[in-house]
Amino acid sequence: MARVCQYSGKRPRVGNRVVRRGKAKREGGIGQNITGLTKRRWNPNLQTIRVIDENGAVRRIKVCAKYIKAGKFVKAPRGAHAAWKASVEK
């Protein structure tokens, strides 16, 4: 489970890199010709973050940046003292 978002399930997508030769008809040429197709991958923007889960434990998870920006997680405070302080304030 290396490049998979643990919440959205986003994973690398596969497609082709298309190399063309010639000038397009709309630009006044006689048309383009495909001269090469190679495989390529689009990787999701995964970040490893520390979150507080529903049991109050701190866990490391891999999440896509879209979910982090949407504010779907409560990030764990950094350091042992900060974690203790946050638990006392509740």
Backbone as CSV, one residue per row, in Angstrom:
resi,resn,N_x,N_y,N_z,CA_x,CA_y,CA_z,C_x,C_y,C_z
1,MET,0.833,-1.185,0.000,0.000,0.000,0.000,0.884,1.258,0.000
2,ALA,1.801,1.340,-0.931,2.769,2.425,-0.893,2.161,3.760,-1.328
3,ARG,1.590,3.819,-2.511,1.117,5.098,-3.031,-0.401,5.153,-3.100
4,VAL,-1.054,4.871,-1.978,-2.515,4.883,-1.940,-2.960,5.738,-0.761
5,CYS,-3.900,6.642,-1.016,-4.471,7.458,0.055,-5.337,6.554,0.932
6,GLN,-5.141,6.630,2.244,-5.847,5.731,3.144,-7.299,6.128,3.348
7,TYR,-7.717,7.289,2.866,-9.107,7.715,3.032,-9.856,7.765,1.711
8,SER,-9.283,8.413,0.702,-10.007,8.527,-0.568,-9.751,7.336,-1.481
9,GLY,-8.670,6.592,-1.242,-8.348,5.450,-2.094,-7.659,5.840,-3.386
10,LYS,-7.245,7.109,-3.496,-6.540,7.538,-4.704,-5.254,6.745,-4.857
11,ARG,-4.982,6.338,-6.088,-3.773,5.583,-6.382,-3.218,6.044,-7.715
12,PRO,-2.013,5.645,-8.094,-1.459,6.099,-9.370,-2.341,5.703,-10.556
13,ARG,-2.482,6.630,-11.489,-3.234,6.371,-12.716,-2.239,6.157,-13.850
14,VAL,-2.600,5.345,-14.816,-1.705,5.003,-15.913,-2.274,5.552,-17.214
15,GLY,-1.392,6.065,-18.063,-1.811,6.575,-19.365,-0.654,6.545,-20.337
16,ASN,-0.798,7.247,-21.427,0.226,7.281,-22.456,0.752,8.690,-22.675
17,ARG,2.040,8.766,-22.942,2.651,10.012,-23.395,2.680,9.916,-24.912
18,VAL,2.031,10.868,-25.580,1.882,10.824,-27.033,2.848,11.821,-27.663
19,VAL,3.681,11.339,-28.582,4.605,12.203,-29.323,4.057,12.355,-30.732
20,ARG,3.899,13.605,-31.170,3.332,13.867,-32.498,4.328,14.588,-33.382
21,ARG,4.140,14.440,-34.680,4.991,15.102,-35.663,4.100,15.755,-36.704
22,GLY,4.464,16.936,-37.140,3.695,17.621,-38.166,2.931,18.799,-37.599
23,LYS,2.327,19.553,-38.491,1.571,20.747,-38.121,0.084,20.439,-38.202
24,ALA,-0.671,20.882,-37.204,-2.102,20.604,-37.152,-2.827,21.273,-38.311
25,LYS,-3.933,20.668,-38.742,-4.700,21.218,-39.861,-5.255,22.595,-39.536
26,ARG,-5.694,22.785,-38.296,-6.268,24.076,-37.928,-5.226,25.190,-37.928
27,GLU,-3.958,24.818,-37.932,-2.878,25.805,-37.982,-2.305,25.956,-39.393
28,GLY,-2.948,25.306,-40.372,-2.530,25.456,-41.758,-1.660,24.331,-42.290
29,GLY,-1.480,23.283,-41.503,-0.660,22.160,-41.963,-1.502,21.089,-42.622
30,ILE,-0.875,19.938,-42.855,-1.595,18.831,-43.499,-1.998,17.750,-42.501
31,GLY,-1.782,18.018,-41.220,-2.224,17.074,-40.194,-1.063,16.505,-39.405
32,GLN,-1.375,16.003,-38.213,-0.345,15.442,-37.356,-0.301,13.933,-37.445
33,ASN,0.866,13.390,-37.142,1.077,11.953,-37.152,1.661,11.553,-35.803
34,ILE,1.119,10.501,-35.194,1.656,10.015,-33.927,2.871,9.147,-34.232
35,THR,4.005,9.507,-33.609,5.239,8.766,-33.870,5.702,7.945,-32.679
36,GLY,5.087,8.139,-31.524,5.520,7.353,-30.375,4.505,7.370,-29.256
37,LEU,4.344,6.218,-28.597,3.499,6.091,-27.415,4.329,5.418,-26.337
38,THR,4.445,6.066,-25.178,5.135,5.449,-24.058,4.238,5.541,-22.836
39,LYS,4.337,4.542,-21.965,3.538,4.512,-20.745,4.039,5.568,-19.772
40,ARG,3.126,6.126,-19.000,3.500,7.043,-17.935,2.497,6.925,-16.804
41,ARG,2.851,7.499,-15.650,1.998,7.418,-14.474,1.746,8.797,-13.898
42,TRP,0.531,9.010,-13.382,0.201,10.204,-12.621,0.062,9.765,-11.170
43,ASN,0.980,10.224,-10.318,0.944,9.847,-8.913,0.102,10.844,-8.116
44,PRO,-0.649,10.370,-7.124,-1.402,11.294,-6.274,-0.453,12.079,-5.380
45,ASN,-0.878,13.245,-4.946,-0.061,14.094,-4.067,-0.272,13.633,-2.628
46,LEU,0.465,12.587,-2.231,0.309,12.011,-0.906,1.264,12.653,0.085
47,GLN,0.761,12.908,1.274,1.561,13.451,2.365,1.376,12.537,3.571
48,THR,2.447,12.341,4.333,2.352,11.587,5.579,2.139,12.586,6.711
49,ILE,1.026,12.441,7.421,0.721,13.370,8.511,0.407,12.578,9.774
50,ARG,0.560,13.231,10.918,0.208,12.645,12.207,-1.155,13.182,12.595
51,VAL,-2.093,12.278,12.854,-3.450,12.685,13.205,-3.862,12.032,14.517
52,ILE,-4.866,12.623,15.147,-5.473,12.027,16.331,-6.729,11.303,15.872
53,ASP,-6.770,9.984,16.085,-7.945,9.232,15.632,-9.063,9.315,16.666
54,GLU,-10.167,8.597,16.425,-11.336,8.706,17.298,-11.091,8.149,18.708
55,ASN,-10.060,7.312,18.875,-9.731,6.767,20.198,-8.787,7.674,20.975
56,GLY,-8.309,8.744,20.335,-7.383,9.657,20.985,-5.928,9.294,20.781
57,ALA,-5.658,8.265,20.000,-4.281,7.846,19.740,-3.715,8.626,18.563
58,VAL,-2.407,8.813,18.581,-1.726,9.514,17.481,-1.237,8.468,16.492
59,ARG,-1.608,8.642,15.218,-1.212,7.705,14.167,-0.627,8.470,13.001
60,ARG,0.240,7.805,12.246,0.754,8.358,10.992,-0.037,7.743,9.850
61,ILE,-0.544,8.600,8.956,-1.305,8.109,7.812,-0.848,8.817,6.549
62,LYS,-1.062,8.156,5.415,-0.776,8.757,4.113,-2.090,9.240,3.530
63,VAL,-2.163,10.547,3.276,-3.400,11.161,2.817,-3.090,12.074,1.647
64,CYS,-4.002,12.166,0.682,-3.807,13.080,-0.436,-3.999,14.522,0.052
65,ALA,-3.326,15.445,-0.600,-3.319,16.846,-0.179,-4.712,17.463,-0.242
66,LYS,-5.566,16.979,-1.114,-6.918,17.513,-1.236,-7.699,17.338,0.068
67,TYR,-7.518,16.195,0.737,-8.214,15.938,1.998,-7.641,16.791,3.117
68,ILE,-6.328,17.052,3.076,-5.714,17.891,4.107,-6.216,19.319,3.965
69,LYS,-6.281,19.828,2.731,-6.750,21.183,2.480,-8.208,21.355,2.895
70,ALA,-9.008,20.293,2.736,-10.419,20.359,3.086,-10.629,20.359,4.596
71,GLY,-9.571,20.081,5.372,-9.672,20.103,6.821,-10.402,18.904,7.392
72,LYS,-10.237,17.735,6.796,-10.953,16.549,7.252,-10.265,15.842,8.414
73,PHE,-9.098,16.339,8.858,-8.348,15.669,9.909,-8.005,16.629,11.031
74,VAL,-7.862,16.086,12.238,-7.341,16.840,13.366,-5.883,16.450,13.490
75,LYS,-4.990,17.386,13.159,-3.575,17.075,13.220,-3.131,16.959,14.664
76,ALA,-2.226,16.029,14.917,-1.681,15.844,16.254,-0.663,16.939,16.520
77,PRO,-0.650,17.493,17.733,0.365,18.495,18.041,1.742,17.855,18.077
78,ARG,2.764,18.648,17.767,4.119,18.120,17.708,4.723,18.065,19.107
79,GLY,5.439,17.001,19.386,6.150,16.870,20.648,5.308,16.237,21.733
80,ALA,5.975,15.572,22.688,5.279,14.873,23.764,4.586,15.870,24.701
81,HIS,5.229,16.986,25.002,4.638,17.958,25.915,3.387,18.593,25.311
82,ALA,3.444,18.899,24.018,2.288,19.507,23.361,1.103,18.546,23.350
83,ALA,1.378,17.252,23.153,0.305,16.258,23.161,-0.311,16.145,24.558
84,TRP,0.532,16.176,25.581,0.036,16.118,26.955,-0.793,17.357,27.286
85,LYS,-0.304,18.515,26.867,-0.994,19.769,27.148,-2.365,19.804,26.465
86,ALA,-2.416,19.311,25.240,-3.678,19.298,24.503,-4.683,18.374,25.177
87,SER,-4.240,17.246,25.725,-5.150,16.321,26.375,-5.649,16.864,27.715
88,VAL,-4.827,17.678,28.406,-5.226,18.242,29.693,-6.262,19.341,29.505
89,GLU,-6.157,20.104,28.418,-7.055,21.236,28.173,-8.481,20.809,27.864
90,LYS,-8.679,19.556,27.475,-10.023,19.113,27.100,-10.954,19.049,28.244
